[in-house]
Amino acid sequence: MKLLLTKHAKERMAEKAITLDMIREVIQKGATVRQTDGSLASYGYIKVAYKHIGEEYYKIKTVFVG
């Protein structure tokens, strides 16, 4: 799984101390809801908005706690 991070996602990761491993875990294990242009995965207290691109790439739009 390869992650492509937007500037916004990087900023939110830094603010909330969320790591790349945490994002991978949310995508792999979390409950996923389809959105207009991608998906929203929730696992524990972390949510990740992303778009699956091709076989192994995930564009991470934002991450948040909630």
Helices and strands as residue ranges (DSSP letters): E 2-5, H 7-16, H 20-29, E 31-35, E 38-43, E 46-53, E 57-65
